Amino acid sequence: MWSFLVSHAGTIVTALVLAAVIFFVVRSMIRARKAGKGCCGGSCSACSACCRGGSLPQGKEDPSAQNG
């Protein structure tokens, strides 16, 4: 067991570092999406709502649904 770990130490460390980077990137993306940032560019009039699964951010109204 120890000989395997020693002989593959570089691969194991690289895999652990890569897994940590992926974890933190995904966590950052999830936090940004929950905070309402996500992929929204801030132009609600040109928004197709594709990045939010068809729903608008909280507090935003659908411009096409306005009366008048």
KOLDO-725610 format. One record per residue: x, y, z of N, C-alpha, C, O in turn; residue in one letter. Coordinates in steps of 0.2 Angstrom, whole numbers, plus 5000, padded with zeros to 4 digits. Atoms other than C-alpha are relative to their C-alpha. Layout:
N
[[X Y Z] [X Y Z] [X Y Z] [X Y Z] "A"],
...
//
This chain:
68
[[5004 4994 5000] [5000 5000 5000] [5004 5006 5000] [5003 5011 4996] "M"],
[[4995 4995 4999] [5014 5012 5005] [5004 5001 4993] [5005 5007 4991] "W"],
[[4996 5000 5007] [5024 5008 4989] [4996 5003 4995] [4998 5007 4991] "S"],
[[5004 4998 5005] [5009 5012 4978] [4999 5008 5001] [4999 5012 4997] "F"],
[[5001 4993 4999] [5006 5029 4987] [5006 5004 4999] [5006 5010 4996] "L"],
[[4994 4996 5001] [5024 5034 4986] [5002 5000 4993] [5004 5005 4990] "V"],
[[4998 5000 5007] [5026 5029 4968] [4995 5004 4996] [4997 5006 4990] "S"],
[[5005 4997 5004] [5010 5038 4963] [4999 5007 5004] [4993 5010 5003] "H"],
[[5001 4994 4996] [5012 5053 4975] [4999 5006 4996] [4994 5010 4997] "A"],
[[5001 4994 5004] [5013 5066 4961] [4993 5000 4997] [4990 5005 4997] "G"],
[[5006 5001 5004] [4998 5060 4952] [4994 5001 5006] [4989 5005 5004] "T"],
[[5005 5000 4995] [4988 5059 4969] [4999 5008 5002] [4994 5010 5003] "I"],
[[5000 4993 4998] [4993 5077 4974] [4997 5004 4994] [4993 5009 4996] "V"],
[[5003 4996 5005] [4989 5084 4957] [4992 4999 4999] [4989 5004 4998] "T"],
[[5007 5002 5000] [4972 5075 4957] [4996 5004 5006] [4991 5006 5005] "A"],
[[5003 4997 4994] [4968 5082 4975] [5000 5008 4999] [4995 5011 5000] "L"],
[[5000 4993 5002] [4973 5100 4969] [4995 5002 4995] [4991 5006 4996] "V"],
[[5005 4999 5005] [4962 5099 4954] [4993 4999 5002] [4989 5003 5001] "L"],
[[5006 5001 4997] [4948 5092 4964] [4998 5006 5004] [4992 5008 5004] "A"],
[[5002 4994 4996] [4949 5107 4976] [4999 5006 4996] [4994 5010 4998] "A"],
[[5001 4994 5004] [4950 5120 4962] [4993 4999 4997] [4989 5004 4997] "V"],
[[5007 5001 5003] [4934 5112 4954] [4995 5001 5005] [4990 5004 5004] "I"],
[[5004 4999 4994] [4926 5112 4971] [4998 5007 5001] [4993 5009 5002] "F"],
[[5001 4993 4999] [4929 5130 4974] [4997 5004 4994] [4993 5009 4996] "F"],
[[5003 4996 5006] [4924 5136 4956] [4993 4998 5000] [4989 5003 4999] "V"],
[[5007 5002 5000] [4908 5126 4957] [4996 5004 5006] [4991 5006 5006] "V"],
[[5003 4997 4994] [4904 5133 4975] [4999 5008 4999] [4994 5010 5001] "R"],
[[5000 4993 5001] [4908 5151 4969] [4994 5001 4995] [4990 5006 4996] "S"],
[[5005 5000 5005] [4896 5148 4954] [4993 5000 5003] [4988 5003 5002] "M"],
[[5006 5001 4997] [4882 5142 4965] [4998 5006 5005] [4993 5008 5005] "I"],
[[5001 4994 4995] [4884 5156 4978] [4998 5006 4996] [4994 5010 4998] "R"],
[[5002 4994 5004] [4884 5169 4964] [4993 4999 4997] [4989 5004 4996] "A"],
[[5007 5001 5003] [4868 5161 4956] [4995 5002 5006] [4990 5005 5004] "R"],
[[5005 4999 4995] [4859 5161 4973] [5000 5008 5002] [4995 5010 5004] "K"],
[[5000 4993 4998] [4864 5180 4976] [4997 5004 4994] [4997 5010 4994] "A"],
[[5003 4996 5005] [4856 5184 4959] [5005 5002 4995] [5003 5006 4990] "G"],
[[4995 4998 5005] [4872 5187 4949] [5001 4996 4994] [4999 4997 4989] "K"],
[[5000 5005 5005] [4875 5172 4939] [5003 5002 4993] [5008 5005 4993] "G"],
[[4998 4998 5007] [4876 5175 4920] [4996 5006 4998] [4997 5008 4992] "C"],
[[5004 4994 5002] [4865 5190 4920] [5004 5006 4999] [5009 5007 5003] "C"],
[[4996 4994 5002] [4872 5205 4911] [4997 5006 5003] [5000 5011 5002] "G"],
[[5004 4994 4998] [4860 5217 4919] [4996 5004 4995] [4992 5008 4997] "G"],
[[5004 4997 5005] [4851 5221 4903] [4993 4996 5000] [4993 4991 4996] "S"],
[[5007 5004 4999] [4833 5215 4908] [4996 5000 4994] [4992 4995 4992] "C"],
[[5005 5000 5006] [4825 5221 4892] [5003 4996 4995] [4999 4994 4990] "S"],
[[4997 5005 5005] [4837 5210 4882] [5000 4993 5002] [5003 4989 4999] "A"],
[[4999 5007 4997] [4836 5195 4893] [4995 4995 4998] [4989 4996 4997] "C"],
[[5005 5005 5002] [4829 5179 4887] [4999 4995 5005] [4995 4990 5005] "S"],
[[5001 5004 4994] [4830 5171 4904] [5002 4993 4999] [5000 4989 5003] "A"],
[[4998 5007 5002] [4839 5156 4897] [5005 4998 5006] [5005 4992 5007] "C"],
[[4995 5002 4995] [4852 5156 4911] [4997 4998 5007] [5000 4995 5011] "C"],
[[5003 5001 4994] [4839 5155 4925] [4994 4995 4999] [4990 4995 5003] "R"],
[[5005 5005 5001] [4828 5141 4918] [4994 5003 4998] [4988 5000 5000] "G"],
[[5006 4997 5002] [4815 5153 4911] [4997 5005 5006] [4992 5008 5004] "G"],
[[5002 4996 4995] [4813 5163 4927] [5004 5006 5001] [5010 5006 5000] "S"],
[[4997 4994 5000] [4817 5181 4930] [5003 5001 5007] [5001 4997 5012] "L"],
[[4998 4999 4993] [4828 5187 4945] [4995 5003 5005] [4990 5006 5002] "P"],
[[5004 4998 4995] [4820 5191 4961] [4999 5008 5000] [5005 5011 4999] "Q"],
[[5001 4993 5000] [4813 5209 4961] [4999 5003 4993] [4998 5009 4992] "G"],
[[5000 4998 5007] [4813 5210 4942] [4993 4998 4997] [4991 4993 4998] "K"],
[[5007 5001 5004] [4797 5211 4931] [5001 4999 4993] [5006 5001 4990] "E"],
[[4999 5002 5007] [4795 5204 4914] [4997 5006 4996] [4991 5008 4997] "D"],
[[5002 4994 5003] [4794 5219 4903] [4995 4999 4995] [4991 5004 4993] "P"],
[[5005 5001 5005] [4783 5211 4890] [4993 4999 5004] [4988 4999 5001] "S"],
[[5006 5001 4997] [4770 5208 4904] [4997 5007 5003] [4991 5006 5006] "A"],
[[5003 4993 4997] [4767 5227 4908] [4994 5002 4996] [4994 5000 4990] "Q"],
[[5006 4998 5003] [4750 5234 4904] [5002 5007 4996] [5005 5011 4999] "N"],
[[5000 4994 5004] [4750 5247 4890] [5005 5000 4995] [5006 5005 4991] "G"],
//
